Amino acid sequence: VQLQASGGGLVQAGGSLRLSCSASGSFVISTLGWYRQAPGKQRELVAMILRGETTRYADSVKGRFTISTENTANAVYLQMNSLKSEDTAVYYCYLEDVYSVEYWGQGTQVTVSS
């Protein structure tokens, strides 16, 4: 299973970015999501979709970020609006299959300038 993330970049505070992640290989998806890791900090959950229906967001991004999926493409997206400098991090897409095996993408850098 491989996850390929894209869409990161440099944006000014208040701006928007859309991250994309496509999964390839053999799997049955249980959960798709995004985590992030800022310098000197632990990796943290940003958003996830469980079984294609239930969404969860970190409190810090609620109302600003939206996670979505495209099942036919085995893809997950993260629309990020009203970006803040504290959103600066490497963002990783994540897949957990029905056997609770976890897979991670390579990470994409998001930098928000204030």
Contacts in CASP RR format, 6 or more apart in sequence:
PFRMAT RR
TARGET T0000
AUTHOR 0000-0000-0000
METHOD contacts of the structure
MODEL  1
VQLQASGGGLVQAGGSLRLSCSASGSFVISTLGWYRQAPGKQRELVAMIL
RGETTRYADSVKGRFTISTENTANAVYLQMNSLKSEDTAVYYCYLEDVYS
VEYWGQGTQVTVSS
1 23 0 8 1.000
1 24 0 8 1.000
1 25 0 8 1.000
1 26 0 8 1.000
1 27 0 8 1.000
1 95 0 8 1.000
1 97 0 8 1.000
1 103 0 8 1.000
2 23 0 8 1.000
2 24 0 8 1.000
2 25 0 8 1.000
2 103 0 8 1.000
2 105 0 8 1.000
3 21 0 8 1.000
3 22 0 8 1.000
3 23 0 8 1.000
3 93 0 8 1.000
3 94 0 8 1.000
3 95 0 8 1.000
3 103 0 8 1.000
3 104 0 8 1.000
3 105 0 8 1.000
3 106 0 8 1.000
4 21 0 8 1.000
4 22 0 8 1.000
4 23 0 8 1.000
4 24 0 8 1.000
4 105 0 8 1.000
4 106 0 8 1.000
5 19 0 8 1.000
5 20 0 8 1.000
5 21 0 8 1.000
5 91 0 8 1.000
5 92 0 8 1.000
5 93 0 8 1.000
5 105 0 8 1.000
5 106 0 8 1.000
5 107 0 8 1.000
5 108 0 8 1.000
6 19 0 8 1.000
6 20 0 8 1.000
6 21 0 8 1.000
6 108 0 8 1.000
7 17 0 8 1.000
7 18 0 8 1.000
7 19 0 8 1.000
7 20 0 8 1.000
7 108 0 8 1.000
8 17 0 8 1.000
8 19 0 8 1.000
8 91 0 8 1.000
8 108 0 8 1.000
8 109 0 8 1.000
8 110 0 8 1.000
9 17 0 8 1.000
9 108 0 8 1.000
9 109 0 8 1.000
9 110 0 8 1.000
9 111 0 8 1.000
10 111 0 8 1.000
10 112 0 8 1.000
10 113 0 8 1.000
11 17 0 8 1.000
11 83 0 8 1.000
11 110 0 8 1.000
11 111 0 8 1.000
11 112 0 8 1.000
11 113 0 8 1.000
12 112 0 8 1.000
12 113 0 8 1.000
12 114 0 8 1.000
13 83 0 8 1.000
13 84 0 8 1.000
13 85 0 8 1.000
13 112 0 8 1.000
13 113 0 8 1.000
13 114 0 8 1.000
14 81 0 8 1.000
14 82 0 8 1.000
14 83 0 8 1.000
14 84 0 8 1.000
14 112 0 8 1.000
15 81 0 8 1.000
15 82 0 8 1.000
15 83 0 8 1.000
15 112 0 8 1.000
16 79 0 8 1.000
16 80 0 8 1.000
16 81 0 8 1.000
16 82 0 8 1.000
16 83 0 8 1.000
17 80 0 8 1.000
17 83 0 8 1.000
17 110 0 8 1.000
18 77 0 8 1.000
18 78 0 8 1.000
18 79 0 8 1.000
18 80 0 8 1.000
19 34 0 8 1.000
19 77 0 8 1.000
19 78 0 8 1.000
19 80 0 8 1.000
19 91 0 8 1.000
19 93 0 8 1.000
19 108 0 8 1.000
19 110 0 8 1.000
20 75 0 8 1.000
20 76 0 8 1.000
20 77 0 8 1.000
21 32 0 8 1.000
21 34 0 8 1.000
21 75 0 8 1.000
21 76 0 8 1.000
21 77 0 8 1.000
21 93 0 8 1.000
21 105 0 8 1.000
22 73 0 8 1.000
22 74 0 8 1.000
22 75 0 8 1.000
23 29 0 8 1.000
23 32 0 8 1.000
23 74 0 8 1.000
23 75 0 8 1.000
23 76 0 8 1.000
23 95 0 8 1.000
23 103 0 8 1.000
24 74 0 8 1.000
27 95 0 8 1.000
27 97 0 8 1.000
27 103 0 8 1.000
28 97 0 8 1.000
28 98 0 8 1.000
29 52 0 8 1.000
29 74 0 8 1.000
29 95 0 8 1.000
29 96 0 8 1.000
29 97 0 8 1.000
29 98 0 8 1.000
30 50 0 8 1.000
30 51 0 8 1.000
30 96 0 8 1.000
30 97 0 8 1.000
30 98 0 8 1.000
30 100 0 8 1.000
31 48 0 8 1.000
31 49 0 8 1.000
31 50 0 8 1.000
31 51 0 8 1.000
31 94 0 8 1.000
31 95 0 8 1.000
31 96 0 8 1.000
32 48 0 8 1.000
32 49 0 8 1.000
32 52 0 8 1.000
32 67 0 8 1.000
32 69 0 8 1.000
32 76 0 8 1.000
32 93 0 8 1.000
32 94 0 8 1.000
32 95 0 8 1.000
33 45 0 8 1.000
33 46 0 8 1.000
33 47 0 8 1.000
33 48 0 8 1.000
33 49 0 8 1.000
33 67 0 8 1.000
33 76 0 8 1.000
33 78 0 8 1.000
33 93 0 8 1.000
33 94 0 8 1.000
33 95 0 8 1.000
34 45 0 8 1.000
34 46 0 8 1.000
34 47 0 8 1.000
34 48 0 8 1.000
34 67 0 8 1.000
34 76 0 8 1.000
34 78 0 8 1.000
34 91 0 8 1.000
34 92 0 8 1.000
34 93 0 8 1.000
34 94 0 8 1.000
35 43 0 8 1.000
35 44 0 8 1.000
35 45 0 8 1.000
35 46 0 8 1.000
35 91 0 8 1.000
35 92 0 8 1.000
35 94 0 8 1.000
36 43 0 8 1.000
36 44 0 8 1.000
36 46 0 8 1.000
36 87 0 8 1.000
36 89 0 8 1.000
36 90 0 8 1.000
36 91 0 8 1.000
36 92 0 8 1.000
36 110 0 8 1.000
37 43 0 8 1.000
37 44 0 8 1.000
37 89 0 8 1.000
37 90 0 8 1.000
37 92 0 8 1.000
38 86 0 8 1.000
38 88 0 8 1.000
38 89 0 8 1.000
38 90 0 8 1.000
41 89 0 8 1.000
43 92 0 8 1.000
44 58 0 8 1.000
45 56 0 8 1.000
45 58 0 8 1.000
46 57 0 8 1.000
46 58 0 8 1.000
46 61 0 8 1.000
46 65 0 8 1.000
46 78 0 8 1.000
46 91 0 8 1.000
47 55 0 8 1.000
47 56 0 8 1.000
47 57 0 8 1.000
47 58 0 8 1.000
47 61 0 8 1.000
47 65 0 8 1.000
47 66 0 8 1.000
47 67 0 8 1.000
47 78 0 8 1.000
48 55 0 8 1.000
48 56 0 8 1.000
48 67 0 8 1.000
48 94 0 8 1.000
49 55 0 8 1.000
49 67 0 8 1.000
49 68 0 8 1.000
49 69 0 8 1.000
49 76 0 8 1.000
50 56 0 8 1.000
52 69 0 8 1.000
52 71 0 8 1.000
55 67 0 8 1.000
57 63 0 8 1.000
57 65 0 8 1.000
57 67 0 8 1.000
60 86 0 8 1.000
61 80 0 8 1.000
61 87 0 8 1.000
64 80 0 8 1.000
64 81 0 8 1.000
64 82 0 8 1.000
64 83 0 8 1.000
65 78 0 8 1.000
65 79 0 8 1.000
65 80 0 8 1.000
65 81 0 8 1.000
66 78 0 8 1.000
66 79 0 8 1.000
66 81 0 8 1.000
67 76 0 8 1.000
67 77 0 8 1.000
67 78 0 8 1.000
67 79 0 8 1.000
68 76 0 8 1.000
68 77 0 8 1.000
68 79 0 8 1.000
69 75 0 8 1.000
69 76 0 8 1.000
69 77 0 8 1.000
70 76 0 8 1.000
70 77 0 8 1.000
76 93 0 8 1.000
76 95 0 8 1.000
78 91 0 8 1.000
80 87 0 8 1.000
80 110 0 8 1.000
83 110 0 8 1.000
83 112 0 8 1.000
84 112 0 8 1.000
85 112 0 8 1.000
85 113 0 8 1.000
85 114 0 8 1.000
86 112 0 8 1.000
87 110 0 8 1.000
87 112 0 8 1.000
88 110 0 8 1.000
88 111 0 8 1.000
88 112 0 8 1.000
89 109 0 8 1.000
89 110 0 8 1.000
90 107 0 8 1.000
90 108 0 8 1.000
90 109 0 8 1.000
90 110 0 8 1.000
91 107 0 8 1.000
91 108 0 8 1.000
91 109 0 8 1.000
91 110 0 8 1.000
92 104 0 8 1.000
92 105 0 8 1.000
92 106 0 8 1.000
92 107 0 8 1.000
92 108 0 8 1.000
93 104 0 8 1.000
93 105 0 8 1.000
93 107 0 8 1.000
94 102 0 8 1.000
94 103 0 8 1.000
94 104 0 8 1.000
94 105 0 8 1.000
95 102 0 8 1.000
95 103 0 8 1.000
96 102 0 8 1.000
96 103 0 8 1.000
97 103 0 8 1.000
END
